[in-house]
Amino acid sequence: MSSPVAHAAELRDVTLRDGLQLTGKMLPTQRKVDIARRLLALGVPALEIGSMARGDLVPPMADTLDVIAALSQEELQSCWVWVATPRHVEKAAAAGARNFQYCLSASDSHNQANIGRTTEASIAAFPEAAARAADVGGAIQLCIATALTCPFDGIIAPERVVAIAADVRTEAAGDIVLADTLGQAVPAQVTELFETVRAGSPVRRMVFHGHDTWGMGVANTLAAIAAGATMVDGALGGLGGCPFAPGASGNTSTEDLLFALRPAWFTPNVLAELVDVAEGLLADIGEPNRSKAAQGARSEAVAFEWVGRR
């Protein structure tokens, strides 16, 4: 087998949150739990397992508390939950969650559509959310959605993102997640944003959340890593998108990212297993597989070690 590519980024699979939130067919709670456990067993270091968004607005996330409760505390150490208010943190923590991704948008228009309040209101509530996470010994990330473009306002000025990251009220966030919510960015823009945010805010772990709408998902993720990101997000089969962001499509594929990054735990056998997991999930919910690596793994190039054996 070829040597792993040198890198310093951890892959977080977000299939069970961002991947599922646009789907029309509901996935049973136990099926979600089984997928989480299989991914962890394969070596995936981090997962996003659900969202505290209102179930009537995002039906696929309505059972998130049940998913959390079904997992062990050891398993939950590797799992993240999307939150947008202090109350979200309280409810998720009571179910057992310990890692919280607090999301707001750089764009007021998107924050209103996604969360129902202004960006300023979300920032003002962050210290209380961070305190609730600290109460249970948990970790909290600050996720800045629409960090590059907004479906309503267009291009987002990097200074806007820097100001949010550097705001004293967000200093309790251990990580800053920069999200290319619409997948409209190109690598040069991602590089500029990461370098600007890193220079203008306290030193924290930098995370990139990308989408592959315009085919730049892997390239943008590699650019983010080169500019300092040490955690990156992906979803099986390129599944997903934001229900409150017109024009958003699937996440960058987990399989494609791992094939590019080659962490030591990622082997041809693991890729074959991930493709199996993804194909089963996508068949259940009637969604296409957008992963190029998955297509390659099912190809006839039998002399290539990464082609799966069926």
N, C-alpha and C positions, 0 to 999 in steps of 0.2 A: 504494500500500500504506500502511496506517496506520502511524504512528510507533511505534517500540518503546516498551514500558512501561519507565520508569526502574527500575533494580534494580542490585544489586551482588552477585548470587549466581550462582555457576557451577553448571551442571547436570552431575552425574555419572550416567551411565547404568549401572545395575547388572544389566541383563538377563542377562548371561552368568554371573553368580554367583547373586545372590538370586532372580533371575527363573527360573532353570532348576533350582534345587536341589530343588524339590518335584515336578518333572515325572516321569511314569512312563516316558516315551520318551526314549531317549538321543539327543543331537544329535552328529553326527560332529565330530571335532576340526577338520577343515578348514572345516566350515560355521561353527563358532564363530569361527575366524580370519577368515573372509570377512565375517561380520557385524561384527566389531570394526573391520576396515579400512573397511567401508562407512560405519559410524557416524563414525569419525574423519574420513573424507573429506567427510562432510556438514557437519562443523564441531562435532560434539559434543566438548566440551573435555576430558572425562575419562570413563573407563570403569572398571568393576570386571569383571575378566575370568575370575575363578575363585576357588576356595577350596582351602586345604590340608587341609580336613577329610578324614577317612578315607574312601577310596573305597567301602569295604564298607558304610559307614553313610550316605553321601551319594553314590550312584553317578553322578549327573550331573556331579560334580566330579572324578571319578577321573582325567581326562586334563588337569587344570589345568597340570601341568608341561609337557606337550606343547604346549598353547596358548601358554604363555609362550615356549617355545623357538622357536616358529614365527614370532613377531613380532620385528621389528627393534628395536634399542635406541632408535631415534627413536620408534617407535610405543609402546614400553613406558614412555617418559617420561610418557605420558598415561594409563597403566593402573595399576590397583590390584589387589592380591591379598589375600584374607581369610586371616588367620593367627591362631593362638591360643596358640602356644608359640614359644620361641626356635628350636627345631629346624625348625618350619615356615618361619621366616624364612630360615634357612640353606639349606634345600632350594629355596625359591622364588628366592632370590638366586643360587644356583648355576645355575639355569635361565635367569637374566637379569633377573628382576624387580628393580625398584628402589623401588617404592612399596608399602608394606605397611599394611594395616588390621588392627591387633591388637584382637581382640574379646574382651570379657568381659561378664558380665551384672551389673547392679546387684543382682539377686536371686540368692541362693545356690542356690535350687531350680532356677532356669533354667540357671545356670552348670553345675550338676551334670548336668542333662539334655543340655545343648548341648555341653559341653566335657569333662565327666567329672571336674571338680575344684571346689573351693570358689572363690568370688570372691577371697578372700584369697590363695589359691595362685596364681591368675592374675595378681593385682597383684604378688606377690612375684617372679614370673618376668619381669615387664615390663622391668626394667632390662637384663637379658641380651638380650632380644629387640631392644630399642632399640640395644644395642651391636652386635649382628649386622647390623642395618640400617645403622648408621654405618660399619661395616667396608667396605661396598660403596658408600658415599656416597649411601645411600638415605634416604627419608623414611618416618616411621612415624606413624600416627594411633592414638589410643586411642578405640575404639568402645565405648560403654557401652550394651549392649542392655538391653531391658526397663527403660528409663530412666523410664518413666511407669507402666506396669502390667506385671504378671507373670501368666502363665496359672495359676500355682500359689499365689502369695502375694498376688495382688490389687494394690492401689495401692502404689506405691513412694514413700516419703517423699523429697522433693527433697534433704533433708540427706544422704541416703545417696549420691546421685549427686554432690553437691558434695564430699563427703569423698573419693570415688574420684578425681575430677578434680583435687583439691587435694593429694592424697597425694604426698609428695616422690618416691616411687618411680615416679610416672607423669610427672614433669616433663619428660622427654625427648620426650614426644609433641608434635609440632608442631601437631596439630589434636586437638580433642575432638569426637567424633561422638556425638550423642544420638539414640538410636533408639526410636521408638514402634513396637516390635516387633509388637504386636498390633493397632495401628491403632484403639485404644480412646480415645485422648485427644481433647480438644476444644481449639480455639485458645487459650482462656484458660490452660489447663494448660501448653501448650507455651510460651506467652509467659512465664509465671511461672518455669518450669524454666530456660529460656535466660537470663533476667535473673538468676536466683539463681546459676547456675553461673558466669556471666561475672563476677559480683561477688565470688565466693568463690574463684576460682582465677586463676593467672597468665594474662596476655593471650595468647590463642592464636586461631587460626582456629577458628570454630565451624561444625559441619556438622550438618545434620538429615537423618535417615533415617526416612521415614514410610511407613506402610501405609494402605490405603484401605478397611479392613474395614467401617467404619461411615460411609463416605462423606465423611470429613473430611480426606482426604489433601492435596488442594490447599490448603484453608483452613489446615490446620496448618502446611504448608510456608510459606505466606505469612506466618503469624504468627511462625514461626521466623526468617524473613528480617528482618522488622520488628524482631525482638529481637536481631539481630546475626549470624545465620547467613550465611556467604558461600559455602557449598557445600551443595547439596541433592541428594538421590538420587531416582531414578525408574527405572522399568523399562518397556520397550515393551509396550503393550497392558495395562498393569497386572498383568503376570505376576509370580508368585512367592509367597513365604511361607516361614516357618521350619519345617522338619520336626520340630523339637523344641519347638514352641510351639503346643499345641492352641488352636484359635480364630484363628490368624493366617491372613490371606489375602493377596491380591496387594499388591505395592508400589503406591505412587502412580504413576500413568501418566506416563512421560516426555513423551508427546505433550501431555497435559493441563497438565503443569507448564510446558512451553515455550510453549504457547498463552497461559498466564497471564502468564509472565515476559517474553516477547518480546525475548530478547537480539538484538543487531544482526544476527547471522549467521542467525537463524531467520526464514525467509521462507515464503510459501505453497508455493513449490516444494519447499523442504526438508521442510515438513510432509508433503506428498504423498509424498516419497521415504521418510520415516520410516514412514508408514502402510504403504507397500509392503513395507518390510523387516519390519515387525511382522506383517503378514498372512501373509507367506511363512513366517516362523518359527513362528507360532502354528498354521498349517496343518500344518507338519511334525510338531509334537509333539501335535497334537490338543487345543489349549487355546483357550478363548474369548477374544475381544478385549473387555476391560473399559474401554477408553479412550473417554471421551465426545468428546474432540476428534477421534479417528479416526472415530467415527460421524458427527460433524458434517462432517468432510472428505469423507465419502462420501454426503452428503445431496443433496437437489435444490435447495438454496438457491443457485441459480446466480449471483445478484447479489452474493453475499458472496465477497470475494477469497480467503478461506481454504478454500473448498470446492475439493477437488481435481478436476482434469480427467482423465477416464479415456478 
